[in-house]
Amino acid sequence: METEEKDLETKVITALKQIYDPEIPVNIYDLGLIYELKIDENTNVHIRMTLTAPNCPIAEDMPEMVKFEVQKVQGIKNVEVEIVFDPPWSKEMLSESALLELGLI
């Protein structure tokens, strides 16, 4: 069962990597915007995430975009997206792949 859970988590992460921040050409996962990803025993997903800035132009649309992409993953029942601003996002949260993509390393 643990392998199935890990497999499902990998698929959800792949879905999250399809969503890009409109101002930075990097997906939201590698940007470090996903703070927490939980999948319960009933395959319901809870995502805690942030935005690059509270006044982000797509702040209202982002949770729906995330929910839409994650719900496409076969086996996922419900998706709940929670936007938080604590801790605030910073460039230190970028993955190594995002840093490479942006030419920062």
TAZIDA-V504023 format. One record per residue. PSI is psi in degrees with one decimal (999 if undefined). BURIAL is + if it has 9 or more other C-alpha atoms within 8 Angstrom, else -. D_LAST is the distance of its C-alpha to the last C-alpha in Angstrom with 2 decimals. Layout:
BEGIN
PSI/BURIAL/D_LAST ; PSI/BURIAL/D_LAST
END
This chain:
BEGIN
-35.2/-/38.60 ; -36.8/-/35.35 ; -41.2/-/33.91 ; -42.1/-/35.02 ; -43.5/+/33.37 ; -39.6/-/30.02 ; -43.9/-/30.46 ; -41.2/+/31.22 ; -41.9/+/28.22 ; -41.4/-/25.97 ; -38.6/+/27.79 ; -42.6/+/27.36 ; -40.9/+/23.57 ; -41.5/-/23.61 ; -42.0/+/25.73 ; -30.9/+/23.42 ; -3.1/+/20.54 ; -8.1/-/22.91 ; 127.3/+/22.79 ; 144.2/+/20.36 ; 136.2/+/20.04 ; -20.6/-/21.84 ; -19.3/-/19.60 ; 125.4/-/16.09 ; 52.9/-/15.78 ; 144.9/+/14.71 ; 158.4/+/17.45 ; -26.5/+/18.88 ; -50.3/+/18.34 ; -21.7/+/14.56 ; -17.4/+/14.62 ; 20.5/+/16.48 ; -16.2/+/19.69 ; 110.5/+/21.82 ; -32.2/+/23.07 ; 139.2/-/25.83 ; 114.6/+/27.25 ; 135.4/-/30.77 ; 119.0/+/33.11 ; 178.8/-/36.67 ; -17.4/-/39.41 ; 12.6/-/40.68 ; 34.6/+/37.32 ; 141.0/+/36.87 ; 134.8/+/33.28 ; 124.8/+/32.25 ; 125.2/+/28.82 ; 125.1/+/27.73 ; 169.4/+/24.96 ; -177.3/+/23.88 ; 162.6/+/22.78 ; -26.0/-/20.06 ; 144.9/-/23.10 ; -29.6/-/26.80 ; 25.5/-/27.87 ; 134.6/-/25.65 ; -21.9/-/27.72 ; 24.5/-/27.97 ; -40.2/+/28.59 ; -28.9/-/32.00 ; -26.3/-/30.99 ; -47.8/-/27.96 ; -39.5/+/30.13 ; -36.8/-/32.34 ; -43.5/+/29.53 ; -48.2/+/28.19 ; -45.0/+/31.75 ; -48.3/-/32.58 ; -43.0/+/29.74 ; -34.8/+/30.28 ; -16.3/+/34.04 ; -19.5/-/33.63 ; 124.1/+/32.70 ; 128.9/-/35.90 ; -15.6/-/37.45 ; 132.3/+/36.07 ; -65.1/+/38.97 ; 151.3/-/37.84 ; 128.7/+/34.59 ; 128.1/-/34.31 ; 124.7/+/31.33 ; 121.9/+/31.16 ; 128.0/+/29.05 ; 157.3/-/28.30 ; 15.1/+/26.63 ; 115.4/-/26.69 ; 152.4/-/24.22 ; 146.3/-/22.65 ; 144.4/+/19.34 ; 165.5/-/16.33 ; -20.1/-/12.58 ; -15.2/-/12.48 ; -5.7/+/14.09 ; 139.2/+/11.35 ; 166.8/+/11.03 ; -38.2/-/8.22 ; -37.8/-/9.47 ; -41.2/+/9.46 ; -42.3/+/5.90 ; -44.9/+/5.52 ; -35.3/-/8.74 ; -1.9/-/8.13 ; 27.8/-/5.61 ; -7.2/-/3.82 ; 999/-/0.00
END
